[in-house]
Amino acid sequence: MKNVILLSCLFLCSLGMGQIKLPKLIGDGVVLQRDSNIRLWGWASPNEKVELSFKGKKYQVVANKKGEWTIDLKPQKAGGPFTMLFRGNNEVEVKDILFGDVWIGAGQSNMVLPMERVKEKYPNEIGKANYPEIRNFFIPTLKSLKGPEKDLPSGVWKSAVGDDILTMGAVTYFFAKELYEKYHVPIGVINASVGGTPIQSWMSESGFKEFPKDLEIIQKNKNEAYTKQFTAKPPNPLPIIRDQGLTGSVKWFENQYVPKDWKNFYVPGYWEDQGVRDLNGVIWFRKEIEVPETMLGTDAKLFLGRIVDADEVYVNGTKVGNITYQYPPRRYTLAKGILKKGKNILTIRVTNYEGKGGFVPDKDYELVANGMGIDLMGKWQYKVGEVFSPTPPKKGYDQFWAQNQPTSLYNAMVAPLTNLSIRGILWYQGESNTGNPKPYKEYLPALIKDWRAQFNDPDAPFLYVQLANFQDVDYLPVESNWAELRNAQLKALSVPNTAMAVTIDLGEWNDIHPLNKKEVGERLALGAFKLAYGEDVVYMGPTYRSSKVRNGKMALYFDHVGSGLGSIDGEPLDRFEVAGINHKFVKATATMEGNTVVVENKDIPHPTYVRYAWADNPQGANLYNKEGLPASPFQNYDEELLDTIPWRGRKAAVVLTYDDALNVHLDNVAPLLDSLDLKGTFYVSTYSKAFRNRLDDWKKIAAHGHELGNHTIFHPCMGKKSRPWVNPNYDMNTYTVERMVDEIRINNTLLGALDGKKERTFAYTCGDFTVNGNNFFIDGLKDELVAARAVRSEMHGIDEVDLYNMDSYAIVDASGEEMIEKVKKAVETNSLLIFLFHGVGGEHSMDVSLSAHRELLEYLQQHDDEVWTATLMEVAKNVKNHQFGKRTN
């Protein structure tokens, strides 16, 4: 009997191996690329003969030893539907095949956002949609850390007809519709997008050749034992319900509940703004409304804008819906019979986990039925159901998100597509990289190059969306990570055959997922008309080309001006900012002289830098071309190139350093620096009592942009007769190099826990370079420290600076005038001047008076057009970049 079972298993297994299998992409309804060599591929048993019948012809191939096979077809004209029949030990038929143009749509949530989410905004588009030759293949979230996958686990092609349109990405639908209505050829879209993911997830391993740190992460992640330590889920005990609204004999949403001690709340709004401070937990909201009989007898729609974070909604005691996270719009259907004539009770249970909880402003809050509506904005009542106790972060679990790791999404969602011929690529991503935007200017060109190589199409059109406007509006110049990332996206236009859809006028200040996806798709389509189809069209808005200073004004020149520049709203041009050499931006007036924009500010007689629409939400940016396409945000300089210029274009650099972590640094120095918009470097010995007792204050000054530098844990020094105060436990004569290095590393860790920084500069304690004789210790730390400050009263030009022996002037009882003279000398000699302060107004025998210190700082602030006052970290990077650039050139 056992032998019979074994033989049966062997027979079935061999039969299974002999089954022809096609990739999930090559299924009924597939769109294949017209006018291009077509590769069909699949799997069978080793050496199995595979035959394709197509359009009256037969194509034969033999699978290799791994069971892999490919069949290449000559280019096909647009059209269909066709059928393909594959024969081997079995038969596989693929029906309803079209030849047209295939586009890959990829990125994060704004690319994946489906038509279902915008159905209220575009009801006619959905109601009238009947495009059987526009087809969509949606790939669900998949991830792989081990390497590229050969196939997808599932997937079907759906046409843009009826309800099937609701699952299609909104951007890709409107893009495809523009192409179809212009060229009347089938359009296939493959949507591979995952919300909240960084660009690194979407690149292949070979795409990281110029990113060694990412390659190191990729190799680590291939080891399951390494990743498992982060992802092993701890036991999850049954939740204990502590919400008072659910624990009583009568629940707060039930009809028989009688409210008591509920407070007023005005919807929309956040409870932190209405008297409830820093509460993470559950708050219930309640409102009575009068419903007329004319709204009954049919389903009703309840619109509750957006709610942060999760909600459960009840109407007259009946639960009508819930959503567990903050981003989706709240749109609930009330079945016929839930509403009644007269008084109706709406109850909402809102749970918030962090940040500001409540109802997002500037959204639709309304009950609609039979063409009538009841406005739900205004006064509600609320009561707190539960307050979450602060809990320490979980160790290990949830610290590792596989989908956010380098290559993970490429391996699982893109690699299985790369045998396809395609017409081009659509990319909408970037929000998840705004926390650290600078590397994006390297990552995006690398991704473009990588995907073109993977799809074996070195010139494939690459069309991408620049980040939309988002968050609160700033009306004065600010620094902005979103603007920084938009600028990186702008720079990627230097890669040939790329186009960018600018969308700073299509976003919503209160929603990272704006609903105006129609114009986004249409602007991407303009890029396709130009790059993929060779049309002579204006396909982008104005992009900055160059600038020139003339007579105290700055003239700006643009590409993609179309038939001319203009103001979209007829108002004066807005959102231009200008700065002198000190890099401090102020609002500028801007006028058009033909297709040139001239900017000026009378308080900036020598303009050097200019930028436009530089904000998270640059509302009011109104420079367009006459074709109605907005100008891209820009700045007329490159931050990294700027950092190679000696002292960032100034005549001298000054660094203000403060040693030993004293109370006077927090009480006297930091407030003065902040008031003058200057930054200092504070060298911290973490054993200092003033440091240990005031951790929050040190954290605060770090958050204000001041540098926390490493001064070792215990401030050890060489014991000498002239230093009777040296503690025997911390006499560097008794130290080993290993002990000194360890203490500095530990101090780096302690400081990193406070300010979150991984880079650090060091200051030699007492100016001592060695331990236990002539044993130098800094060589063992050069990979962990950017620079080190010494104590020797000298100034040096940028080419002469030794980054691990940066000289400084120790200040004791100096007058303001004496210190200012040193600054003037640094300006004359184009040098670096580092001041070393201990006591400032007391607390140390090496002291400088408050008045002298203030006099120096005010002078620096008044002369920032010729003196760059910065932290040691900033100056060290300037020195390093300049010296490295000079060597490589």
Secondary structure, 3 states (H helix, E strand, C coil): CHHHHHHHHHHHHHHHHCCCECCCCCCCCCEEECCCCEEEEEECCCCCEEEEEECCEEEEEECCCCCEEEEEECCCCCEEEEEEEEECCCEEEEEEEEEEEEEEEEECHHHHCEHHHHCCCCHHHHHCCEEEEEEEEECCCCCCCCCCCCCCCCCCEEEEEHHHHHHCEHHHHHHHHHHHHHHCCCEEEEEEECCCCCHHHHCCHHHHCCCHHHHHHHHHHCCHHHHHHHHCCCCCCCCCCCCHHHHCCCCCCCCCCCCCCCEEEEECEEHHHCCCCCCCEEEEEEEEEEECHHHCCCCEEEEECCEECEEEEEECCEEEEEECCCCCCCEEEECCCCCCCEEEEEEEEEEECCCCCEECCCCCEEEEECCEEEECCEEEEEEEEEECCCCCCCCCCCCCCHHHCCCHHHHHHHHHHCCCCCCEEEEECCHHHCCCCCCHHHHHHHHHHHHHHHCCCCCCCEEEECCCCCCCCCCCCCCCHHHHHHHHHHHHHHCCCEEEECCCCCCECCECCCCCHHHHHHHHHHHHHHHCCCCCCCCCCCEEEEEEEECCEEEEEEECCCCCEEECCCCCECCEEEECCCCCCEECEEEEECCEEEEECCCCCCCCEEEECCCCCCCCCCEEECCCCECCCEECCCHHHHCCCHHHHCCEEEEEEEECCCHHHHHHHHHHHHHCCCCCEEEECCCCHHHHCCHHHHHHHHHCCCEEEECCCCCCECCCCCCCCCCHHHEHHHCCHHHHHHHHHHHHHHHHHHHCCCCCEEECHHHCCEECCCEECHHHHCCCCCEEECCCCCCEECCCCCCCCECCEECCCCCHHHHHHHHHHHHHHCEEEEEEECEECCCCCCEECHHHHHHHHHHHHHCCCCEEECCHHHHHHHHHHHHHHHHHC
